[in-house]
Amino acid sequence: MQVLMILSQIWKSGANIYLDSKDDRIAIDNQKMIPVEVMQAAEQNFQAIDDWFKSWKGASNEKVTLMKMIHHTCGWQPNEKLENWLCTDVKSLDLFYDWMVVLAENGWKDIYEDYRQYENEKSNKMAHELYIRAVTYAKKGA
């Protein structure tokens, strides 16, 4: 089972799995909410899950914002601030859509695959513009 599929099922169950910044280890909140078969899949794929989380260590705020946007859009991790921004700023929503189209043109066809391997100069430029728009929106206090 793919790492992001397992993580998405954990997040959608109401539990939270994350890399604890205190000890650099995987942590889970509300583990009892995770279906047994999902937990078994997580245990069987622990190293891949750990590797995925650690691959985000040191990622720029820009990259993390885009990851959060994808996770929100896929329904894995709701984010009210992102929701408000994208519903208020239609140009940003369109740019996000266009960014995902560029990733798809680069071969990203499965939401459970890490999109980062499909980035290129064009998508990176769009991602930067999206991040600037997100920061601008957040600074307005909206």
A tleap script that builds the chain and sets N, CA, C and O, in Angstrom:
source leaprc.protein.ff14SB
mol = sequence {
  NMET GLN VAL LEU MET ILE LEU SER GLN ILE
  TRP LYS SER GLY ALA ASN ILE TYR LEU ASP
  SER LYS ASP ASP ARG ILE ALA ILE ASP ASN
  GLN LYS MET ILE PRO VAL GLU VAL MET GLN
  ALA ALA GLU GLN ASN PHE GLN ALA ILE ASP
  ASP TRP PHE LYS SER TRP LYS GLY ALA SER
  ASN GLU LYS VAL THR LEU MET LYS MET ILE
  HIE HIE THR CYS GLY TRP GLN PRO ASN GLU
  LYS LEU GLU ASN TRP LEU CYS THR ASP VAL
  LYS SER LEU ASP LEU PHE TYR ASP TRP MET
  VAL VAL LEU ALA GLU ASN GLY TRP LYS ASP
  ILE TYR GLU ASP TYR ARG GLN TYR GLU ASN
  GLU LYS SER ASN LYS MET ALA HIE GLU LEU
  TYR ILE ARG ALA VAL THR TYR ALA LYS LYS
  GLY CALA
}
set mol.1.N position { 0.852 -1.179 0.000 }
set mol.1.CA position { 0.000 0.000 0.000 }
set mol.1.C position { 0.900 1.246 0.000 }
set mol.1.O position { 1.926 1.278 0.679 }
set mol.2.N position { 0.507 2.257 -0.760 }
set mol.2.CA position { 1.285 3.477 -0.865 }
set mol.2.C position { 1.262 4.265 0.444 }
set mol.2.O position { 0.259 4.279 1.159 }
set mol.3.N position { 2.372 4.912 0.740 }
set mol.3.CA position { 2.508 5.688 1.969 }
set mol.3.C position { 1.397 6.723 2.103 }
set mol.3.O position { 0.748 6.799 3.147 }
set mol.4.N position { 1.169 7.515 1.067 }
set mol.4.CA position { 0.163 8.569 1.182 }
set mol.4.C position { -1.248 8.012 1.300 }
set mol.4.O position { -2.117 8.661 1.883 }
set mol.5.N position { -1.491 6.834 0.765 }
set mol.5.CA position { -2.805 6.217 0.945 }
set mol.5.C position { -2.996 5.832 2.417 }
set mol.5.O position { -4.064 6.056 2.988 }
set mol.6.N position { -1.971 5.260 3.017 }
set mol.6.CA position { -2.041 4.889 4.429 }
set mol.6.C position { -2.221 6.138 5.288 }
set mol.6.O position { -3.092 6.183 6.156 }
set mol.7.N position { -1.392 7.148 5.039 }
set mol.7.CA position { -1.482 8.388 5.827 }
set mol.7.C position { -2.840 9.047 5.664 }
set mol.7.O position { -3.422 9.529 6.636 }
set mol.8.N position { -3.343 9.070 4.448 }
set mol.8.CA position { -4.647 9.708 4.218 }
set mol.8.C position { -5.746 8.983 4.993 }
set mol.8.O position { -6.648 9.615 5.543 }
set mol.9.N position { -5.663 7.663 5.031 }
set mol.9.CA position { -6.676 6.904 5.772 }
set mol.9.C position { -6.568 7.156 7.271 }
set mol.9.O position { -7.579 7.202 7.972 }
set mol.10.N position { -5.362 7.316 7.753 }
set mol.10.CA position { -5.181 7.641 9.173 }
set mol.10.C position { -5.771 9.014 9.464 }
set mol.10.O position { -6.535 9.182 10.415 }
set mol.11.N position { -5.413 9.989 8.643 }
set mol.11.CA position { -5.921 11.349 8.870 }
set mol.11.C position { -7.442 11.401 8.742 }
set mol.11.O position { -8.112 12.058 9.539 }
set mol.12.N position { -7.981 10.717 7.751 }
set mol.12.CA position { -9.439 10.731 7.555 }
set mol.12.C position { -10.172 10.010 8.688 }
set mol.12.O position { -11.360 10.252 8.903 }
set mol.13.N position { -9.485 9.136 9.409 }
set mol.13.CA position { -10.115 8.426 10.525 }
set mol.13.C position { -10.329 9.338 11.726 }
set mol.13.O position { -11.075 9.000 12.645 }
set mol.14.N position { -9.670 10.499 11.717 }
set mol.14.CA position { -9.755 11.423 12.851 }
set mol.14.C position { -8.504 11.373 13.715 }
set mol.14.O position { -8.360 12.160 14.650 }
set mol.15.N position { -7.602 10.450 13.404 }
set mol.15.CA position { -6.326 10.383 14.113 }
set mol.15.C position { -5.331 11.309 13.410 }
set mol.15.O position { -5.586 11.798 12.310 }
set mol.16.N position { -4.211 11.535 14.058 }
set mol.16.CA position { -3.173 12.343 13.437 }
set mol.16.C position { -1.849 11.617 13.572 }
set mol.16.O position { -1.472 11.190 14.663 }
set mol.17.N position { -1.159 11.481 12.477 }
set mol.17.CA position { 0.180 10.901 12.459 }
set mol.17.C position { 1.118 11.991 11.966 }
set mol.17.O position { 0.813 12.704 11.010 }
set mol.18.N position { 2.266 12.112 12.633 }
set mol.18.CA position { 3.191 13.193 12.321 }
set mol.18.C position { 4.571 12.847 12.850 }
set mol.18.O position { 4.735 11.897 13.616 }
set mol.19.N position { 5.555 13.619 12.440 }
set mol.19.CA position { 6.912 13.467 12.935 }
set mol.19.C position { 7.054 14.417 14.117 }
set mol.19.O position { 6.978 15.636 13.960 }
set mol.20.N position { 7.259 13.858 15.283 }
set mol.20.CA position { 7.387 14.660 16.505 }
set mol.20.C position { 8.726 15.398 16.473 }
set mol.20.O position { 9.784 14.774 16.386 }
set mol.21.N position { 8.672 16.703 16.542 }
set mol.21.CA position { 9.891 17.508 16.455 }
set mol.21.C position { 10.782 17.352 17.687 }
set mol.21.O position { 11.969 17.672 17.634 }
set mol.22.N position { 10.226 16.865 18.789 }
set mol.22.CA position { 11.017 16.708 20.020 }
set mol.22.C position { 12.033 15.574 19.903 }
set mol.22.O position { 13.173 15.710 20.346 }
set mol.23.N position { 11.615 14.451 19.304 }
set mol.23.CA position { 12.508 13.298 19.248 }
set mol.23.C position { 12.694 12.731 17.839 }
set mol.23.O position { 13.347 11.704 17.655 }
set mol.24.N position { 12.113 13.411 16.851 }
set mol.24.CA position { 12.280 13.009 15.447 }
set mol.24.C position { 11.727 11.605 15.183 }
set mol.24.O position { 12.254 10.855 14.361 }
set mol.25.N position { 10.652 11.271 15.902 }
set mol.25.CA position { 10.025 9.963 15.731 }
set mol.25.C position { 8.567 10.133 15.338 }
set mol.25.O position { 7.956 11.164 15.616 }
set mol.26.N position { 8.020 9.125 14.697 }
set mol.26.CA position { 6.612 9.136 14.306 }
set mol.26.C position { 5.756 9.106 15.580 }
set mol.26.O position { 6.014 8.338 16.507 }
set mol.27.N position { 4.743 9.954 15.592 }
set mol.27.CA position { 3.796 9.989 16.710 }
set mol.27.C position { 2.381 9.927 16.145 }
set mol.27.O position { 2.121 10.366 15.025 }
set mol.28.N position { 1.486 9.378 16.938 }
set mol.28.CA position { 0.083 9.271 16.528 }
set mol.28.C position { -0.794 9.741 17.674 }
set mol.28.O position { -0.653 9.283 18.808 }
set mol.29.N position { -1.699 10.656 17.370 }
set mol.29.CA position { -2.725 11.092 18.312 }
set mol.29.C position { -4.026 10.391 17.933 }
set mol.29.O position { -4.324 10.239 16.748 }
set mol.30.N position { -4.796 9.967 18.920 }
set mol.30.CA position { -6.089 9.292 18.717 }
set mol.30.C position { -5.949 7.998 17.923 }
set mol.30.O position { -6.739 7.724 17.020 }
set mol.31.N position { -4.943 7.212 18.267 }
set mol.31.CA position { -4.668 5.966 17.548 }
set mol.31.C position { -5.860 5.014 17.549 }
set mol.31.O position { -6.032 4.245 16.604 }
set mol.32.N position { -6.678 5.053 18.585 }
set mol.32.CA position { -7.821 4.143 18.682 }
set mol.32.C position { -8.847 4.370 17.572 }
set mol.32.O position { -9.686 3.507 17.314 }
set mol.33.N position { -8.780 5.521 16.921 }
set mol.33.CA position { -9.726 5.831 15.846 }
set mol.33.C position { -9.321 5.181 14.515 }
set mol.33.O position { -10.123 5.124 13.583 }
set mol.34.N position { -8.103 4.704 14.430 }
set mol.34.CA position { -7.588 4.133 13.186 }
set mol.34.C position { -8.106 2.702 13.028 }
set mol.34.O position { -7.941 1.886 13.935 }
set mol.35.N position { -8.729 2.389 11.891 }
set mol.35.CA position { -9.173 1.012 11.653 }
set mol.35.C position { -7.995 0.032 11.730 }
set mol.35.O position { -6.874 0.362 11.344 }
set mol.36.N position { -8.265 -1.158 12.227 }
set mol.36.CA position { -7.222 -2.164 12.443 }
set mol.36.C position { -6.416 -2.435 11.175 }
set mol.36.O position { -5.188 -2.505 11.225 }
set mol.37.N position { -7.101 -2.590 10.037 }
set mol.37.CA position { -6.386 -2.913 8.797 }
set mol.37.C position { -5.473 -1.771 8.349 }
set mol.37.O position { -4.422 -2.008 7.754 }
set mol.38.N position { -5.876 -0.540 8.636 }
set mol.38.CA position { -5.034 0.614 8.289 }
set mol.38.C position { -3.809 0.643 9.204 }
set mol.38.O position { -2.698 0.907 8.747 }
set mol.39.N position { -4.010 0.375 10.480 }
set mol.39.CA position { -2.899 0.345 11.419 }
set mol.39.C position { -1.914 -0.762 11.056 }
set mol.39.O position { -0.702 -0.577 11.159 }
set mol.40.N position { -2.428 -1.894 10.637 }
set mol.40.CA position { -1.554 -2.992 10.209 }
set mol.40.C position { -0.739 -2.588 8.980 }
set mol.40.O position { 0.454 -2.879 8.896 }
set mol.41.N position { -1.381 -1.925 8.043 }
set mol.41.CA position { -0.673 -1.450 6.848 }
set mol.41.C position { 0.400 -0.435 7.235 }
set mol.41.O position { 1.493 -0.434 6.669 }
set mol.42.N position { 0.083 0.431 8.204 }
set mol.42.CA position { 1.056 1.424 8.670 }
set mol.42.C position { 2.255 0.733 9.315 }
set mol.42.O position { 3.400 1.124 9.086 }
set mol.43.N position { 1.997 -0.267 10.099 }
set mol.43.CA position { 3.093 -1.005 10.751 }
set mol.43.C position { 3.962 -1.712 9.718 }
set mol.43.O position { 5.187 -1.730 9.844 }
set mol.44.N position { 3.339 -2.290 8.705 }
set mol.44.CA position { 4.076 -3.009 7.669 }
set mol.44.C position { 4.898 -2.065 6.793 }
set mol.44.O position { 5.902 -2.463 6.202 }
set mol.45.N position { 4.461 -0.820 6.721 }
set mol.45.CA position { 5.140 0.177 5.880 }
set mol.45.C position { 5.788 1.271 6.713 }
set mol.45.O position { 5.980 2.392 6.242 }
set mol.46.N position { 6.123 0.941 7.949 }
set mol.46.CA position { 6.634 1.952 8.873 }
set mol.46.C position { 7.841 2.699 8.325 }
set mol.46.O position { 7.892 3.927 8.390 }
set mol.47.N position { 8.814 1.968 7.785 }
set mol.47.CA position { 10.034 2.628 7.311 }
set mol.47.C position { 9.744 3.610 6.181 }
set mol.47.O position { 10.312 4.701 6.148 }
set mol.48.N position { 8.872 3.234 5.264 }
set mol.48.CA position { 8.512 4.128 4.158 }
set mol.48.C position { 7.781 5.369 4.680 }
set mol.48.O position { 7.992 6.474 4.181 }
set mol.49.N position { 6.927 5.179 5.678 }
set mol.49.CA position { 6.218 6.310 6.280 }
set mol.49.C position { 7.212 7.237 6.982 }
set mol.49.O position { 7.154 8.457 6.828 }
set mol.50.N position { 8.115 6.647 7.747 }
set mol.50.CA position { 9.141 7.426 8.439 }
set mol.50.C position { 9.995 8.193 7.426 }
set mol.50.O position { 10.296 9.370 7.626 }
set mol.51.N position { 10.381 7.526 6.349 }
set mol.51.CA position { 11.182 8.178 5.302 }
set mol.51.C position { 10.424 9.348 4.678 }
set mol.51.O position { 11.006 10.399 4.412 }
set mol.52.N position { 9.111 9.161 4.445 }
set mol.52.CA position { 8.318 10.229 3.837 }
set mol.52.C position { 8.283 11.452 4.757 }
set mol.52.O position { 8.518 12.574 4.306 }
set mol.53.N position { 7.997 11.243 6.017 }
set mol.53.CA position { 7.963 12.373 6.946 }
set mol.53.C position { 9.324 13.052 7.025 }
set mol.53.O position { 9.410 14.280 7.022 }
set mol.54.N position { 10.369 12.270 7.094 }
set mol.54.CA position { 11.713 12.852 7.208 }
set mol.54.C position { 12.129 13.564 5.923 }
set mol.54.O position { 12.976 14.457 5.954 }
set mol.55.N position { 11.543 13.178 4.804 }
set mol.55.CA position { 11.854 13.870 3.549 }
set mol.55.C position { 11.335 15.309 3.563 }
set mol.55.O position { 11.764 16.133 2.755 }
set mol.56.N position { 10.418 15.608 4.478 }
set mol.56.CA position { 9.876 16.957 4.589 }
set mol.56.C position { 10.643 17.815 5.594 }
set mol.56.O position { 10.421 19.023 5.677 }
set mol.57.N position { 11.550 17.189 6.363 }
set mol.57.CA position { 12.351 17.966 7.317 }
set mol.57.C position { 13.187 18.976 6.556 }
set mol.57.O position { 13.847 18.634 5.575 }
set mol.58.N position { 13.158 20.186 6.997 }
set mol.58.CA position { 13.934 21.219 6.338 }
set mol.58.C position { 13.298 21.759 5.071 }
set mol.58.O position { 13.883 22.610 4.400 }
set mol.59.N position { 12.103 21.276 4.731 }
set mol.59.CA position { 11.424 21.794 3.535 }
set mol.59.C position { 11.066 23.262 3.753 }
set mol.59.O position { 10.780 23.683 4.874 }
set mol.60.N position { 11.084 24.010 2.700 }
set mol.60.CA position { 10.749 25.435 2.789 }
set mol.60.C position { 9.275 25.603 3.150 }
set mol.60.O position { 8.460 24.702 2.954 }
set mol.61.N position { 8.965 26.763 3.675 }
set mol.61.CA position { 7.561 27.086 3.978 }
set mol.61.C position { 6.706 26.992 2.718 }
set mol.61.O position { 5.539 26.604 2.768 }
set mol.62.N position { 7.302 27.348 1.606 }
set mol.62.CA position { 6.597 27.276 0.316 }
set mol.62.C position { 6.180 25.836 0.019 }
set mol.62.O position { 5.026 25.577 -0.321 }
set mol.63.N position { 7.115 24.908 0.148 }
set mol.63.CA position { 6.818 23.493 -0.130 }
set mol.63.C position { 5.779 22.945 0.842 }
set mol.63.O position { 4.873 22.212 0.445 }
set mol.64.N position { 5.913 23.305 2.115 }
set mol.64.CA position { 4.974 22.817 3.136 }
set mol.64.C position { 3.572 23.360 2.873 }
set mol.64.O position { 2.585 22.646 3.046 }
set mol.65.N position { 3.485 24.612 2.458 }
set mol.65.CA position { 2.179 25.198 2.145 }
set mol.65.C position { 1.520 24.439 1.002 }
set mol.65.O position { 0.325 24.150 1.062 }
set mol.66.N position { 2.276 24.113 -0.035 }
set mol.66.CA position { 1.729 23.372 -1.168 }
set mol.66.C position { 1.297 21.973 -0.749 }
set mol.66.O position { 0.257 21.486 -1.191 }
set mol.67.N position { 2.084 21.329 0.096 }
set mol.67.CA position { 1.700 20.012 0.595 }
set mol.67.C position { 0.377 20.118 1.353 }
set mol.67.O position { -0.517 19.293 1.165 }
set mol.68.N position { 0.256 21.124 2.200 }
set mol.68.CA position { -0.990 21.313 2.957 }
set mol.68.C position { -2.166 21.576 2.021 }
set mol.68.O position { -3.281 21.122 2.280 }
set mol.69.N position { -1.923 22.303 0.939 }
set mol.69.CA position { -2.986 22.581 -0.022 }
set mol.69.C position { -3.469 21.289 -0.667 }
set mol.69.O position { -4.672 21.080 -0.826 }
set mol.70.N position { -2.539 20.433 -1.033 }
set mol.70.CA position { -2.918 19.158 -1.645 }
set mol.70.C position { -3.668 18.303 -0.637 }
set mol.70.O position { -4.710 17.731 -0.961 }
set mol.71.N position { -3.156 18.211 0.566 }
set mol.71.CA position { -3.810 17.385 1.586 }
set mol.71.C position { -5.210 17.900 1.904 }
set mol.71.O position { -6.126 17.113 2.141 }
set mol.72.N position { -5.369 19.200 1.907 }
set mol.72.CA position { -6.693 19.770 2.141 }
set mol.72.C position { -7.625 19.456 0.971 }
set mol.72.O position { -8.754 19.007 1.170 }
set mol.73.N position { -7.152 19.693 -0.229 }
set mol.73.CA position { -7.967 19.478 -1.429 }
set mol.73.C position { -8.386 18.015 -1.567 }
set mol.73.O position { -9.493 17.723 -2.018 }
set mol.74.N position { -7.511 17.110 -1.185 }
set mol.74.CA position { -7.817 15.677 -1.258 }
set mol.74.C position { -8.728 15.226 -0.115 }
set mol.74.O position { -9.223 14.099 -0.123 }
set mol.75.N position { -8.949 16.096 0.859 }
set mol.75.CA position { -9.817 15.752 1.979 }
set mol.75.C position { -9.122 14.971 3.078 }
set mol.75.O position { -9.778 14.342 3.908 }
set mol.76.N position { -7.800 15.007 3.087 }
set mol.76.CA position { -7.053 14.251 4.084 }
set mol.76.C position { -6.877 15.023 5.379 }
set mol.76.O position { -7.042 14.470 6.466 }
set mol.77.N position { -6.545 16.289 5.265 }
set mol.77.CA position { -6.298 17.131 6.430 }
set mol.77.C position { -6.954 18.490 6.191 }
set mol.77.O position { -6.353 19.378 5.586 }
set mol.78.N position { -8.175 18.644 6.663 }
set mol.78.CA position { -8.861 19.917 6.466 }
set mol.78.C position { -8.066 21.079 7.066 }
set mol.78.O position { -7.441 20.953 8.120 }
set mol.79.N position { -8.108 22.200 6.371 }
set mol.79.CA position { -7.376 23.379 6.809 }
set mol.79.C position { -8.263 24.589 6.529 }
set mol.79.O position { -8.385 25.033 5.388 }
set mol.80.N position { -8.866 25.103 7.564 }
set mol.80.CA position { -9.839 26.188 7.426 }
set mol.80.C position { -9.217 27.455 6.828 }
set mol.80.O position { -9.850 28.131 6.018 }
set mol.81.N position { -7.988 27.777 7.223 }
set mol.81.CA position { -7.335 28.981 6.692 }
set mol.81.C position { -7.122 28.862 5.180 }
set mol.81.O position { -7.381 29.806 4.433 }
set mol.82.N position { -6.650 27.697 4.739 }
set mol.82.CA position { -6.474 27.498 3.303 }
set mol.82.C position { -7.815 27.536 2.581 }
set mol.82.O position { -7.936 28.110 1.499 }
set mol.83.N position { -8.807 26.925 3.187 }
set mol.83.CA position { -10.153 26.921 2.601 }
set mol.83.C position { -10.664 28.346 2.406 }
set mol.83.O position { -11.158 28.699 1.335 }
set mol.84.N position { -10.539 29.152 3.446 }
set mol.84.CA position { -10.997 30.545 3.359 }
set mol.84.C position { -10.242 31.312 2.284 }
set mol.84.O position { -10.839 32.059 1.509 }
set mol.85.N position { -8.933 31.125 2.240 }
set mol.85.CA position { -8.111 31.823 1.251 }
set mol.85.C position { -8.523 31.423 -0.169 }
set mol.85.O position { -8.765 32.289 -1.010 }
set mol.86.N position { -8.603 30.126 -0.436 }
set mol.86.CA position { -8.907 29.681 -1.791 }
set mol.86.C position { -10.340 30.000 -2.214 }
set mol.86.O position { -10.611 30.179 -3.402 }
set mol.87.N position { -11.252 30.072 -1.253 }
set mol.87.CA position { -12.631 30.434 -1.592 }
set mol.87.C position { -12.780 31.940 -1.788 }
set mol.87.O position { -13.673 32.392 -2.506 }
set mol.88.N position { -11.911 32.706 -1.154 }
set mol.88.CA position { -11.970 34.162 -1.256 }
set mol.88.C position { -11.187 34.675 -2.465 }
set mol.88.O position { -11.614 35.610 -3.142 }
set mol.89.N position { -10.058 34.063 -2.720 }
set mol.89.CA position { -9.155 34.518 -3.777 }
set mol.89.C position { -9.218 33.540 -4.953 }
set mol.89.O position { -8.441 32.588 -5.026 }
set mol.90.N position { -10.134 33.786 -5.849 }
set mol.90.CA position { -10.375 32.885 -6.976 }
set mol.90.C position { -9.147 32.784 -7.877 }
set mol.90.O position { -8.896 31.727 -8.456 }
set mol.91.N position { -8.386 33.858 -8.003 }
set mol.91.CA position { -7.173 33.808 -8.833 }
set mol.91.C position { -6.175 32.809 -8.260 }
set mol.91.O position { -5.500 32.100 -9.006 }
set mol.92.N position { -6.087 32.755 -6.940 }
set mol.92.CA position { -5.197 31.772 -6.314 }
set mol.92.C position { -5.720 30.362 -6.524 }
set mol.92.O position { -4.943 29.442 -6.779 }
set mol.93.N position { -7.009 30.189 -6.420 }
set mol.93.CA position { -7.606 28.881 -6.662 }
set mol.93.C position { -7.328 28.430 -8.097 }
set mol.93.O position { -6.981 27.272 -8.331 }
set mol.94.N position { -7.479 29.336 -9.045 }
set mol.94.CA position { -7.189 29.019 -10.448 }
set mol.94.C position { -5.716 28.679 -10.638 }
set mol.94.O position { -5.380 27.747 -11.369 }
set mol.95.N position { -4.835 29.436 -9.978 }
set mol.95.CA position { -3.404 29.184 -10.081 }
set mol.95.C position { -3.063 27.819 -9.478 }
set mol.95.O position { -2.230 27.095 -10.022 }
set mol.96.N position { -3.695 27.469 -8.370 }
set mol.96.CA position { -3.486 26.154 -7.752 }
set mol.96.C position { -3.913 25.048 -8.716 }
set mol.96.O position { -3.208 24.054 -8.891 }
set mol.97.N position { -5.055 25.234 -9.324 }
set mol.97.CA position { -5.541 24.267 -10.314 }
set mol.97.C position { -4.535 24.149 -11.476 }
set mol.97.O position { -4.179 23.045 -11.889 }
set mol.98.N position { -4.090 25.287 -11.986 }
set mol.98.CA position { -3.136 25.282 -13.098 }
set mol.98.C position { -1.821 24.615 -12.697 }
set mol.98.O position { -1.214 23.909 -13.503 }
set mol.99.N position { -1.378 24.834 -11.454 }
set mol.99.CA position { -0.157 24.205 -10.941 }
set mol.99.C position { -0.315 22.683 -10.945 }
set mol.99.O position { 0.599 21.961 -11.342 }
set mol.100.N position { -1.474 22.204 -10.503 }
set mol.100.CA position { -1.711 20.759 -10.483 }
set mol.100.C position { -1.784 20.201 -11.907 }
set mol.100.O position { -1.367 19.068 -12.148 }
set mol.101.N position { -2.305 20.978 -12.839 }
set mol.101.CA position { -2.339 20.544 -14.243 }
set mol.101.C position { -0.912 20.388 -14.773 }
set mol.101.O position { -0.614 19.422 -15.475 }
set mol.102.N position { -0.038 21.323 -14.443 }
set mol.102.CA position { 1.359 21.219 -14.880 }
set mol.102.C position { 1.994 19.958 -14.291 }
set mol.102.O position { 2.722 19.252 -14.989 }
set mol.103.N position { 1.728 19.673 -13.027 }
set mol.103.CA position { 2.252 18.440 -12.422 }
set mol.103.C position { 1.712 17.210 -13.152 }
set mol.103.O position { 2.442 16.248 -13.392 }
set mol.104.N position { 0.432 17.253 -13.497 }
set mol.104.CA position { -0.175 16.134 -14.237 }
set mol.104.C position { 0.482 15.982 -15.610 }
set mol.104.O position { 0.742 14.864 -16.056 }
set mol.105.N position { 0.747 17.091 -16.268 }
set mol.105.CA position { 1.431 17.038 -17.565 }
set mol.105.C position { 2.830 16.455 -17.427 }
set mol.105.O position { 3.374 15.884 -18.372 }
set mol.106.N position { 3.409 16.609 -16.227 }
set mol.106.CA position { 4.732 16.064 -15.955 }
set mol.106.C position { 4.678 14.601 -15.500 }
set mol.106.O position { 5.714 13.997 -15.224 }
set mol.107.N position { 3.462 14.032 -15.424 }
set mol.107.CA position { 3.332 12.624 -15.089 }
set mol.107.C position { 2.643 12.310 -13.775 }
set mol.107.O position { 2.449 11.137 -13.456 }
set mol.108.N position { 2.267 13.318 -13.003 }
set mol.108.CA position { 1.614 13.071 -11.710 }
set mol.108.C position { 0.154 12.717 -11.958 }
set mol.108.O position { -0.672 13.592 -12.215 }
set mol.109.N position { -0.155 11.430 -11.879 }
set mol.109.CA position { -1.503 10.951 -12.197 }
set mol.109.C position { -2.204 10.338 -10.988 }
set mol.109.O position { -3.376 9.971 -11.075 }
set mol.110.N position { -1.502 10.223 -9.865 }
set mol.110.CA position { -2.030 9.520 -8.698 }
set mol.110.C position { -1.829 10.385 -7.465 }
set mol.110.O position { -0.696 10.696 -7.099 }
set mol.111.N position { -2.927 10.776 -6.823 }
set mol.111.CA position { -2.812 11.658 -5.656 }
set mol.111.C position { -2.069 10.998 -4.505 }
set mol.111.O position { -1.610 11.683 -3.591 }
set mol.112.N position { -1.946 9.686 -4.538 }
set mol.112.CA position { -1.231 8.977 -3.479 }
set mol.112.C position { 0.261 8.841 -3.768 }
set mol.112.O position { 0.981 8.147 -3.051 }
set mol.113.N position { 0.710 9.504 -4.811 }
set mol.113.CA position { 2.125 9.567 -5.139 }
set mol.113.C position { 2.624 10.948 -4.745 }
set mol.113.O position { 1.907 11.935 -4.915 }
set mol.114.N position { 3.820 11.031 -4.232 }
set mol.114.CA position { 4.400 12.312 -3.824 }
set mol.114.C position { 4.583 13.185 -5.067 }
set mol.114.O position { 5.276 12.807 -6.012 }
set mol.115.N position { 3.954 14.348 -5.046 }
set mol.115.CA position { 3.982 15.229 -6.225 }
set mol.115.C position { 5.365 15.811 -6.493 }
set mol.115.O position { 5.645 16.234 -7.614 }
set mol.116.N position { 6.226 15.840 -5.494 }
set mol.116.CA position { 7.510 16.544 -5.630 }
set mol.116.C position { 8.376 16.015 -6.758 }
set mol.116.O position { 9.167 16.766 -7.328 }
set mol.117.N position { 8.244 14.751 -7.089 }
set mol.117.CA position { 9.069 14.192 -8.160 }
set mol.117.C position { 8.624 14.655 -9.549 }
set mol.117.O position { 9.298 14.377 -10.541 }
set mol.118.N position { 7.494 15.358 -9.619 }
set mol.118.CA position { 6.955 15.820 -10.898 }
set mol.118.C position { 7.102 17.332 -11.088 }
set mol.118.O position { 6.573 17.904 -12.041 }
set mol.119.N position { 7.812 17.952 -10.187 }
set mol.119.CA position { 8.007 19.401 -10.297 }
set mol.119.C position { 9.031 19.710 -11.392 }
set mol.119.O position { 9.908 18.903 -11.701 }
set mol.120.N position { 8.889 20.887 -11.955 }
set mol.120.CA position { 9.869 21.384 -12.909 }
set mol.120.C position { 9.944 22.901 -12.749 }
set mol.120.O position { 9.330 23.458 -11.840 }
set mol.121.N position { 10.670 23.550 -13.598 }
set mol.121.CA position { 10.852 24.995 -13.485 }
set mol.121.C position { 9.515 25.738 -13.552 }
set mol.121.O position { 9.275 26.674 -12.788 }
set mol.122.N position { 8.659 25.313 -14.468 }
set mol.122.CA position { 7.355 25.975 -14.617 }
set mol.122.C position { 6.500 25.793 -13.363 }
set mol.122.O position { 5.917 26.756 -12.866 }
set mol.123.N position { 6.423 24.582 -12.857 }
set mol.123.CA position { 5.604 24.349 -11.654 }
set mol.123.C position { 6.203 25.061 -10.444 }
set mol.123.O position { 5.468 25.563 -9.593 }
set mol.124.N position { 7.524 25.107 -10.364 }
set mol.124.CA position { 8.172 25.792 -9.241 }
set mol.124.C position { 7.882 27.291 -9.260 }
set mol.124.O position { 7.691 27.904 -8.210 }
set mol.125.N position { 7.849 27.871 -10.444 }
set mol.125.CA position { 7.532 29.299 -10.567 }
set mol.125.C position { 6.084 29.547 -10.113 }
set mol.125.O position { 5.803 30.513 -9.405 }
set mol.126.N position { 5.188 28.671 -10.528 }
set mol.126.CA position { 3.786 28.801 -10.129 }
set mol.126.C position { 3.634 28.580 -8.621 }
set mol.126.O position { 2.858 29.270 -7.959 }
set mol.127.N position { 4.375 27.622 -8.094 }
set mol.127.CA position { 4.324 27.338 -6.656 }
set mol.127.C position { 4.791 28.548 -5.860 }
set mol.127.O position { 4.207 28.885 -4.830 }
set mol.128.N position { 5.833 29.194 -6.336 }
set mol.128.CA position { 6.328 30.385 -5.648 }
set mol.128.C position { 5.276 31.497 -5.653 }
set mol.128.O position { 5.055 32.161 -4.641 }
set mol.129.N position { 4.641 31.685 -6.789 }
set mol.129.CA position { 3.590 32.701 -6.875 }
set mol.129.C position { 2.426 32.364 -5.934 }
set mol.129.O position { 1.881 33.250 -5.277 }
set mol.130.N position { 2.053 31.094 -5.872 }
set mol.130.CA position { 0.994 30.664 -4.949 }
set mol.130.C position { 1.374 30.978 -3.511 }
set mol.130.O position { 0.560 31.490 -2.743 }
set mol.131.N position { 2.604 30.671 -3.155 }
set mol.131.CA position { 3.054 30.917 -1.789 }
set mol.131.C position { 3.028 32.413 -1.461 }
set mol.131.O position { 2.587 32.803 -0.380 }
set mol.132.N position { 3.493 33.234 -2.375 }
set mol.132.CA position { 3.467 34.692 -2.172 }
set mol.132.C position { 2.027 35.159 -1.973 }
set mol.132.O position { 1.760 35.990 -1.106 }
set mol.133.N position { 1.115 34.639 -2.757 }
set mol.133.CA position { -0.303 35.009 -2.632 }
set mol.133.C position { -0.855 34.550 -1.277 }
set mol.133.O position { -1.644 35.263 -0.658 }
set mol.134.N position { -0.449 33.374 -0.818 }
set mol.134.CA position { -0.905 32.863 0.484 }
set mol.134.C position { -0.402 33.753 1.612 }
set mol.134.O position { -1.156 34.098 2.521 }
set mol.135.N position { 0.862 34.120 1.553 }
set mol.135.CA position { 1.450 34.979 2.582 }
set mol.135.C position { 0.785 36.354 2.581 }
set mol.135.O position { 0.481 36.908 3.638 }
set mol.136.N position { 0.568 36.888 1.404 }
set mol.136.CA position { -0.095 38.196 1.283 }
set mol.136.C position { -1.482 38.145 1.892 }
set mol.136.O position { -1.880 39.055 2.619 }
set mol.137.N position { -2.224 37.079 1.597 }
set mol.137.CA position { -3.566 36.914 2.137 }
set mol.137.C position { -3.511 36.803 3.660 }
set mol.137.O position { -4.310 37.427 4.358 }
set mol.138.N position { -2.577 36.019 4.172 }
set mol.138.CA position { -2.461 35.830 5.620 }
set mol.138.C position { -2.094 37.125 6.322 }
set mol.138.O position { -2.573 37.392 7.424 }
set mol.139.N position { -1.246 37.932 5.693 }
set mol.139.CA position { -0.826 39.200 6.299 }
set mol.139.C position { -1.961 40.209 6.361 }
set mol.139.O position { -1.955 41.106 7.205 }
set mol.140.N position { -2.934 40.065 5.472 }
set mol.140.CA position { -4.083 40.971 5.486 }
set mol.140.C position { -4.967 40.692 6.705 }
set mol.140.O position { -5.871 41.464 7.027 }
set mol.141.N position { -4.682 39.562 7.377 }
set mol.141.CA position { -5.467 39.225 8.549 }
set mol.141.C position { -6.812 38.613 8.219 }
set mol.141.O position { -7.706 38.552 9.063 }
set mol.142.N position { -6.944 38.166 6.996 }
set mol.142.CA position { -8.220 37.582 6.583 }
set mol.142.C position { -8.366 36.181 7.115 }
set mol.142.O position { -9.381 35.529 6.867 }
savepdb mol mol.pdb
quit
